[in-house]
């Protein structure tokens, strides 16, 4: 692990970058783009990359204007428009495998944010899309794929039942993401959140509504630590 900098905080005036975080935790700070100007996002990504030249750095929750600015000013950056995220630098070699399971295609923004985050934090990703419980045969049909993963991320809106079903089919570590997809009584994902917190399937942990980033970090750390004990790359 690299030697920590003498000053762990880089003061940019509008932000104090935690450039020592990678030394403490193994992973650099991530730019949360909401509420930041496009120029601030570009500067933060640039400074993070300068502090960690051998690492891929990440910005999430980007506005349309911020994505344009990153694309124009950082030619090496990669933009995921669906997940509203940007990466800058080479992705690490993947250790372990995370399967991201989604109930429907409306969950795509959360799935993409989770997938980008998982890759930046060092694990491989397999996507298993549109296997919601309204057609139970769909998730039963991918049961073998679930067991090949070192960790699972399960995304669902509406009543949020999919993580309980998946948790009853496999013993793999599972983190559930309630998405804000659904009609009025779903209360913007609150119904799914409460359902997942009350799951009767053992071993289901839950992040906040639409928090693909938090789930991706957790799942990648589980998978990359599990990898030496398994057969996945």
C-alpha positions in Angstrom: 0.0 0.0 0.0 1.3 3.5 -0.9 2.7 5.8 1.7 0.1 8.2 3.0 0.5 11.9 2.1 1.7 14.3 4.8 -1.6 16.4 4.6 -4.5 14.0 4.5 -6.9 16.7 3.3 -6.4 18.7 0.1 -8.1 22.0 0.5 -9.6 23.2 -2.8 -11.7 26.0 -1.2 -15.0 24.5 -2.1 -14.1 21.0 -0.8 -11.5 19.2 1.2 -10.5 16.1 -0.6 -9.7 13.1 1.6 -6.6 12.0 -0.3 -5.6 9.6 2.5 -8.7 7.5 2.2 -7.2 4.9 -0.1 -4.4 4.4 2.4 -6.9 3.9 5.3 -9.5 1.8 3.6 -8.0 0.5 0.4 -10.3 2.7 -1.8 -10.1 6.4 -2.9 -12.7 8.9 -2.1 -15.6 9.1 -4.5 -17.1 12.4 -5.9 -20.8 12.7 -5.1 -21.9 15.0 -8.0 -25.3 16.2 -6.8 -25.2 19.8 -5.9 -21.8 20.4 -7.4 -21.1 22.5 -10.5 -19.6 20.9 -13.6 -16.3 22.6 -13.1 -16.2 21.4 -9.5 -16.8 17.8 -10.6 -14.0 18.0 -13.2 -11.6 19.5 -10.7 -12.4 16.9 -8.1 -12.0 14.0 -10.5 -8.7 15.5 -11.8 -7.3 16.0 -8.3 -8.3 12.5 -7.2 -6.7 11.0 -10.2 -3.5 13.0 -9.6 -3.4 11.7 -6.0 -4.1 8.1 -7.1 -2.5 7.8 -10.6 -2.7 4.0 -10.5 -6.3 3.9 -9.5 -9.7 4.4 -11.2 -11.7 7.2 -9.6 -15.4 7.7 -9.7 -18.1 10.4 -9.7 -21.7 9.6 -9.2 -25.1 11.4 -9.5 -23.9 13.7 -12.3 -26.1 16.3 -14.0 -26.4 16.4 -17.8 -24.1 19.5 -17.7 -21.5 17.7 -15.5 -21.4 14.7 -17.9 -20.8 17.1 -20.8 -18.0 18.9 -18.9 -16.3 15.6 -17.9 -16.5 14.3 -21.4 -15.0 17.5 -22.9 -12.4 18.2 -20.4 -11.2 14.7 -19.4 -10.8 12.8 -22.6 -9.8 9.6 -20.8 -13.0 9.6 -18.7 -15.8 7.1 -19.4 -19.4 8.2 -18.9 -22.3 5.9 -18.0 -25.3 8.1 -19.0 -27.9 5.7 -17.6 -26.2 5.4 -14.2 -25.2 9.1 -14.3 -21.6 8.2 -13.3 -18.1 8.8 -14.7 -14.9 6.9 -14.2 -11.4 8.3 -14.8 -8.4 6.0 -15.0 -8.0 2.3 -15.7 -10.4 -0.1 -14.0 -8.7 -2.6 -11.7 -8.3 -6.3 -12.6 -11.5 -7.9 -11.2 -11.4 -10.1 -8.2 -14.5 -12.2 -7.5 -17.9 -11.8 -9.1 -20.9 -9.8 -8.2 -24.3 -10.6 -9.9 -26.7 -7.7 -10.0 -30.3 -9.0 -10.2 -33.0 -6.5 -11.2 -36.8 -6.9 -11.1 -37.5 -4.8 -14.2 -35.9 -2.6 -16.8 -37.2 0.5 -15.0 -34.6 -0.2 -12.4 -31.8 0.4 -15.0 -30.4 3.7 -13.5 -29.8 2.0 -10.1 -28.4 -1.1 -11.7 -25.9 0.9 -13.8 -24.8 2.9 -10.8 -24.3 -0.3 -8.8 -22.4 -1.9 -11.7 -20.0 1.0 -12.3 -19.3 1.2 -8.6 -18.7 -2.5 -8.3 -16.2 -2.5 -11.1 -14.3 0.6 -9.8 -14.1 -1.1 -6.4 -12.5 -4.1 -7.9 -14.9 -6.9 -8.7 -16.3 -8.4 -11.8 -20.0 -7.9 -12.7 -22.7 -10.1 -14.2 -26.1 -8.5 -15.0 -29.3 -10.5 -14.6 -32.1 -8.2 -15.7 -35.9 -8.3 -15.7 -36.5 -11.3 -13.4 -39.2 -9.8 -11.2 -41.6 -11.9 -9.2 -44.6 -11.1 -11.5 -43.1 -13.9 -13.6 -41.6 -16.2 -11.0 -40.3 -18.6 -13.6 -37.8 -16.0 -14.8 -35.8 -15.9 -11.5 -36.1 -19.7 -11.1 -34.6 -19.9 -14.6 -31.4 -18.1 -13.5 -30.9 -20.0 -10.3 -27.6 -21.5 -11.4 -26.3 -18.0 -12.2 -27.0 -16.9 -8.7 -24.9 -19.6 -7.2 -21.9 -18.7 -9.3 -21.6 -15.2 -7.7 -19.5 -14.3 -4.7 -22.1 -11.7 -3.7 -25.5 -10.6 -5.0 -27.1 -7.2 -5.4 -30.9 -7.4 -5.9 -32.8 -4.3 -7.1 -36.5 -4.0 -6.9 -39.2 -1.4 -6.6 -43.0 -1.8 -6.3 -43.5 -4.1 -3.3 -39.8 -5.1 -3.2 -40.3 -8.8 -3.0 -37.5 -10.0 -5.2 -34.7 -10.0 -2.6 -36.8 -12.3 -0.3 -37.3 -14.7 -3.2 -33.6 -14.7 -4.2 -32.6 -15.0 -0.6 -34.7 -18.2 -0.3 -33.1 -19.7 -3.4 -29.4 -19.2 -2.5 -27.1 -18.8 0.4 -24.8 -16.2 -1.3 -24.3 -12.9 0.5 -27.1 -10.6 -0.6 -27.5 -6.8 -0.5 -30.9 -5.4 -1.5 -31.6 -2.1 -3.1 -35.2 -0.7 -2.9 -35.8 1.4 -6.0 -38.1 4.3 -6.3 -40.1 2.6 -9.1 -43.8 2.1 -8.5 -47.2 3.7 -8.3 -48.4 6.1 -5.6 -48.6 3.8 -2.7 -45.0 2.7 -3.2 -44.2 6.1 -1.8 -41.1 6.6 -3.9 -39.5 3.3 -2.8 -40.5 3.4 0.9 -42.8 0.4 0.5 -40.0 -1.6 -1.0 -37.5 -0.4 1.6 -39.8 -1.6 4.5 -40.5 -4.9 2.7 -36.8 -5.6 2.4 -36.1 -4.6 5.9 -38.8 -7.1 7.0 -37.6 -9.9 4.7 -38.2 -13.4 6.1 -35.2 -14.7 4.1 -32.1 -14.9 6.3 -29.0 -12.9 5.4 -30.6 -10.1 3.4 -29.0 -6.7 4.2 -30.5 -3.5 2.8 -29.2 -0.1 1.6 -31.2 3.1 1.2 -33.6 3.8 -1.6 -31.8 3.9 -5.1 -28.4 3.6 -3.4 -26.6 1.7 -6.1 -23.3 3.2 -5.0 -23.5 1.9 -1.4 -24.6 -1.6 -2.6 -21.8 -1.7 -5.1 -19.1 -0.8 -2.6 -20.4 -3.5 -0.1 -20.7 -6.2 -2.8 -17.3 -5.5 -4.3 -15.6 -5.7 -1.0 -17.4 -9.0 -0.1 -16.6 -10.5 -3.5 -12.9 -9.5 -3.8 -12.3 -10.9 -0.3 -14.2 -14.1 -1.1 -12.4 -14.6 -4.4 -9.2 -16.4 -3.0 -11.5 -19.0 -1.4 -13.5 -19.6 -4.6 -12.9 -20.4 -8.3 -14.0 -17.1 -9.8 -11.5 -14.7 -11.4 
